[in-house]
Amino acid sequence: MKKRIMYTELAYALGILTLALGTALMERADFGMSMVVAPAYLLHLKISEWIPFFSFGMAEYVFQGALLLLMCAILRRFRLSYLFSFATAVIYGFALDGMMWVVLRLPSALMAERVAWYLLGMLFCSLGVSLLFHSYISPEVYELWVKEMSSRRGTDIHRYKTFYDCASCLLGVLLSFAFFGFGRFEGVKLGTILCALVNGSIIGLCSRLMEKRWEFRDGFGLRSFFEQR
């Protein structure tokens, strides 16, 4: 079967939108966010109590900005590509707020509806990550942290990713207790655990299916611009 061409820049744009939609659907389902975004989601829930316009998307790029500063302090270096990762976080934040507005109209009173939104959300999140993996444009700060810190420590990137996911999950639990006490558990729920168990496998499946049907090519020849900075 002849493969069709998918430009990597288009994969980046579609990845951002798909990931934002998946995250919004998981939030609508209220079974728990993915372990990576749980800390930012909890910041949104708490700060929005005092500042109503502090959206989930804003919490994402504020949290990722703080994470970027911490990474630079630990590594004691700064590169222009780090700013591109923050720019991706800002673009994703705006896309997420837009998708949150879209899914607000979806019904979620019945358990079956919530399960459907959660499963679709997890699928879209995995598809979005897979699309971003096929682009040279700088990823979000989450992925940048894993790449840079694993290289600094000389650790296998997949092993470090597991460590980072566990640390994010633990941070989410601690923030939930700190912000809302033991009587109201937010952000990290049963759905978070399920996502942690199957997310990697779904991302791999999405990648294999896409690579059977699509050939990924650069459209603008900017790969060296991003990779050398």
N, C-alpha and C positions, 0 to 999 in steps of 0.2 A: 504494500500500500504506500503510495506516494505521500510524503509528509507535506503539510502546509507550513508556511512560514509564520512565525510569531516573533515580532520584534521585541527585544528585551526591554526597551523603553515602555512599550505598551504593557508588557508583563508587569513592570513596576507600577504603572498607574492602576491596572486592574487588581494587582495584589493589594494595594492600599485600600481601594474601595471594597474589595471582597472581605478583607480582614476587618475593616470597620463595620461592615454589615454583620459579620459573624459575631463580633464582640457585642454589638447592640442587641442582637437576637438572644444571646446568652444572658445579657442583663435583663431583658424582658422576661425570660423564663424564670429568673430568680432561683436557680439551683446552684449558684456559685459561679464566680468568674474563673478564668484560667489563672494558674498560679503566677504567671508573669505580670498580668495587669491588676491583680488583686490589690497590691499596695496603693496604686494610683486611684483605683476605684474607691477605696476606703477614705483616702484623702478628699476625694470629691464628696462623698457622703457627709463627712464631718464638716469640712469647710463651707459647704453649701448651706449648712444650717445657719451660719453667720453671714455668708456672702452668697445670696441666692443665685447670682449669675455665674458662680464658679462651677463650670460644667465638667463632665467626665473628660471631654477632650482637652480642656485646659489643664486638668489635673495630670493628664498623660504627659504633655510636654513640659510642665513644671517639674514633675517628678523625674522625667528623663533628663532634663537640664541639670538637676541636682546630681543625678547619677553620673552624668558626664563630667561635672566639676570634680566629683570625688575620684573618678577614674584618672583624670589628669593629675590630680594631687598625688595619687598612689604611684602612677607611672613616672611622674615628674617630666612630662613632655606634653606638647600640644601639636596637633597636625590639622591642616585645613580640612581634611576629610572628616574630622570629628564634627565640624560645623555642618557638613552636609548631612551627617546622621541626625543632628538636632533639627535641621530643616525638614528631614523626612518625618521626624516626630511631630513637628508642628503641622505639616500637611495632613498627617494621619489624625491628629487631634481635631482639626476642622472637619475632616471626613467623618470621624466618629460622631461628632455633635450633629451633623446632618443626618446620619443614619439613625441616631437616637430619636430624632424628630420624626423620621419616617415610621419606625417600628412602634412608636407610641400609639398608633392607631390600630395595632394588631390586638385582637382579643386574647386575654390571658387569664380568664376567670376559671376555666376548666383545667384539670390536671393534664388531659390529653393535649390541650393547646400548648401548655407550658413545655411538655415533653417534646412536642414537635418543634417548637422554637429553639429549645436547647440543642437537639440533635442537628437541626439545620445550622445553627450557629457554630457548633463545633466543626461541622463539615466545611463551612465557609471560611472559618479561621484557618483550618489546615490548608485549604486550597489557596488562600491568600498568602500564607507563609511560603508555600511551594512556588507560587508565582514570583515572589520577591527573591527567592533563592536563584531564580533563573535570570536575574537582572544584575548588572554591574553597579547600578546606582546605590549609593550608600544606604544601608539598612537603618532601622531604628537603633537607638542607643542600647537597648536591651541586647541585641545581637552583637553590636560593637563591643560591649563590655565583655561578653563571653569570648569573642575572638581575641581581643587585646590582652585580657587577663590570663587566659589559658596560655597564650604565647609567652607572656612575662614569666609565668610560673613553670613553663615547660611541661604542661599537663595536656593530655589528650583532650581535644576540644569537645568531644561528645561526653566524656566523663565530667569535664568541667561544666558543661551545659546541665547535666543532671544535678550537680552540686548547686548551681545557680538557681535552678527551678525549685529545689528543696529550700534554699535560703529565702527565696521570694515567698514561698508558701508559709514558711515560719514567720516571716515579717508580716504577712497578711494576718495571720492568727494573732500575733502580738498587737498589731494596730487595732484589730477588732475588739480585743479585750480592753485596750487602753482607751479607745474612743467610746465604746458602747457598753462596756462591762460584760459580765458573764451571762446576763439575761437576754442579750440581743446579739446573736452571732451573725456577722455580715461578711460578704466577700468570699470567704473560703468555706465552701460547703461540700456536700457529697458530690456535686457536679464537678468541683475542682479536682477531686481525687480521680474521678473517672476520666477527666480530660488529661490528667497527668499520665495515666496508664496507657491511653490509646492514641494520644495526639501525634506522637512520633511515627507510629505505624501508618496513620491516615495521611500524614504529610508525605511519607515515602510512597504510598499507593498513588496519591495524586500526581506526584512527580513522574512515576513510571507510566501512568496513563497518558499524561500530557506528552512525554517524550516519545511515545509510540505514534502520536498523531501530529506533533508539531516539531519543527526545527527552529530553534531559537537563534536569532541573528541580531546583531547590533544594527540599528537604523541610522544613527547619527555619528558613529565613530568617536564617541567620547569616552570610551572605556579607559584609555590611558590617562585621561584627565582626572578621573576619579581614583584610579589605582595607584598613581604615583604621588599622591598627596597625603 
